[in-house]
Amino acid sequence: ESAQEFCKVLAPHGKLAELETAEEIYAVTEFLLSNGNDRDYWIGAEERGINQYYEWASSGKTVFVTNWNFNYSPESGTDNTIYLVQGIHKYRWDDASRTNSYYELCEADPADLS
């Protein structure tokens, strides 16, 4: 929850980024790779239930388009959220406990930023 709150501080309707299409995933991945900052980032997908079922936090829509890390191994029965893994993993997705500390990748309507 603190990651979502951080994004709301930046913009009134700010939220963790919700990468809902292959195009969005590609654009964000290319941006992060070209800026070379080697950080892991939370995005706005949250686990629901115990069967690795993920939803976007703001809309409740099921996460259908994904970019899981090659060695992704789901942990059943956890309350995880998704993050982007830096370095050799090239910002592919993995999941981790909400208590882990990563940077926030936020999005907001441009009108909220003025």
Contacts in CASP RR format, 6 or more apart in sequence:
PFRMAT RR
TARGET T0000
AUTHOR 0000-0000-0000
METHOD contacts of the structure
MODEL  1
ESAQEFCKVLAPHGKLAELETAEEIYAVTEFLLSNGNDRDYWIGAEERGI
NQYYEWASSGKTVFVTNWNFNYSPESGTDNTIYLVQGIHKYRWDDASRTN
SYYELCEADPADLS
1 98 0 8 1.000
3 16 0 8 1.000
3 42 0 8 1.000
3 81 0 8 1.000
3 102 0 8 1.000
3 104 0 8 1.000
4 15 0 8 1.000
4 16 0 8 1.000
4 44 0 8 1.000
4 57 0 8 1.000
6 104 0 8 1.000
6 106 0 8 1.000
7 14 0 8 1.000
7 15 0 8 1.000
7 16 0 8 1.000
7 104 0 8 1.000
7 106 0 8 1.000
7 107 0 8 1.000
7 108 0 8 1.000
8 14 0 8 1.000
8 15 0 8 1.000
10 106 0 8 1.000
10 108 0 8 1.000
11 106 0 8 1.000
11 108 0 8 1.000
11 109 0 8 1.000
11 112 0 8 1.000
11 113 0 8 1.000
12 108 0 8 1.000
12 112 0 8 1.000
13 108 0 8 1.000
13 109 0 8 1.000
13 112 0 8 1.000
14 106 0 8 1.000
14 107 0 8 1.000
14 108 0 8 1.000
14 109 0 8 1.000
14 112 0 8 1.000
15 44 0 8 1.000
15 57 0 8 1.000
15 58 0 8 1.000
15 106 0 8 1.000
15 107 0 8 1.000
15 108 0 8 1.000
16 42 0 8 1.000
16 43 0 8 1.000
16 44 0 8 1.000
16 57 0 8 1.000
16 104 0 8 1.000
16 105 0 8 1.000
16 106 0 8 1.000
16 107 0 8 1.000
17 28 0 8 1.000
17 41 0 8 1.000
17 43 0 8 1.000
17 44 0 8 1.000
17 105 0 8 1.000
17 106 0 8 1.000
17 107 0 8 1.000
18 43 0 8 1.000
18 44 0 8 1.000
18 45 0 8 1.000
18 56 0 8 1.000
18 57 0 8 1.000
18 58 0 8 1.000
18 59 0 8 1.000
18 107 0 8 1.000
19 25 0 8 1.000
19 28 0 8 1.000
19 43 0 8 1.000
19 65 0 8 1.000
19 67 0 8 1.000
20 56 0 8 1.000
20 61 0 8 1.000
20 63 0 8 1.000
20 65 0 8 1.000
21 65 0 8 1.000
22 65 0 8 1.000
25 65 0 8 1.000
25 67 0 8 1.000
28 84 0 8 1.000
28 91 0 8 1.000
28 105 0 8 1.000
29 67 0 8 1.000
29 84 0 8 1.000
29 90 0 8 1.000
29 91 0 8 1.000
32 41 0 8 1.000
32 84 0 8 1.000
32 86 0 8 1.000
32 91 0 8 1.000
33 90 0 8 1.000
33 91 0 8 1.000
37 86 0 8 1.000
38 86 0 8 1.000
38 87 0 8 1.000
39 86 0 8 1.000
39 102 0 8 1.000
39 103 0 8 1.000
40 83 0 8 1.000
40 84 0 8 1.000
40 85 0 8 1.000
40 86 0 8 1.000
40 102 0 8 1.000
40 103 0 8 1.000
41 83 0 8 1.000
41 84 0 8 1.000
41 86 0 8 1.000
41 91 0 8 1.000
41 102 0 8 1.000
41 103 0 8 1.000
41 104 0 8 1.000
41 105 0 8 1.000
42 81 0 8 1.000
42 82 0 8 1.000
42 83 0 8 1.000
42 102 0 8 1.000
42 103 0 8 1.000
42 104 0 8 1.000
42 105 0 8 1.000
43 81 0 8 1.000
43 82 0 8 1.000
43 83 0 8 1.000
43 84 0 8 1.000
43 93 0 8 1.000
43 105 0 8 1.000
44 56 0 8 1.000
44 57 0 8 1.000
44 58 0 8 1.000
44 81 0 8 1.000
44 82 0 8 1.000
45 54 0 8 1.000
45 55 0 8 1.000
45 56 0 8 1.000
45 57 0 8 1.000
45 63 0 8 1.000
45 81 0 8 1.000
45 82 0 8 1.000
46 54 0 8 1.000
46 55 0 8 1.000
46 56 0 8 1.000
46 57 0 8 1.000
46 80 0 8 1.000
46 81 0 8 1.000
46 82 0 8 1.000
47 53 0 8 1.000
47 54 0 8 1.000
47 78 0 8 1.000
47 79 0 8 1.000
47 80 0 8 1.000
47 81 0 8 1.000
47 95 0 8 1.000
48 54 0 8 1.000
48 55 0 8 1.000
49 77 0 8 1.000
50 76 0 8 1.000
50 77 0 8 1.000
51 76 0 8 1.000
52 74 0 8 1.000
52 76 0 8 1.000
52 95 0 8 1.000
53 62 0 8 1.000
54 62 0 8 1.000
54 63 0 8 1.000
54 82 0 8 1.000
55 61 0 8 1.000
55 62 0 8 1.000
55 63 0 8 1.000
56 63 0 8 1.000
63 82 0 8 1.000
66 93 0 8 1.000
67 91 0 8 1.000
67 92 0 8 1.000
67 93 0 8 1.000
68 92 0 8 1.000
68 93 0 8 1.000
68 94 0 8 1.000
69 85 0 8 1.000
69 89 0 8 1.000
69 92 0 8 1.000
69 93 0 8 1.000
69 94 0 8 1.000
70 89 0 8 1.000
70 92 0 8 1.000
72 92 0 8 1.000
72 93 0 8 1.000
72 94 0 8 1.000
72 95 0 8 1.000
74 95 0 8 1.000
75 95 0 8 1.000
78 95 0 8 1.000
78 97 0 8 1.000
79 97 0 8 1.000
79 98 0 8 1.000
80 95 0 8 1.000
80 96 0 8 1.000
80 97 0 8 1.000
80 98 0 8 1.000
81 95 0 8 1.000
81 96 0 8 1.000
81 98 0 8 1.000
82 93 0 8 1.000
82 94 0 8 1.000
82 95 0 8 1.000
83 93 0 8 1.000
83 94 0 8 1.000
83 95 0 8 1.000
83 96 0 8 1.000
83 100 0 8 1.000
83 102 0 8 1.000
84 91 0 8 1.000
84 92 0 8 1.000
84 93 0 8 1.000
84 105 0 8 1.000
85 91 0 8 1.000
85 92 0 8 1.000
85 93 0 8 1.000
85 94 0 8 1.000
96 102 0 8 1.000
END
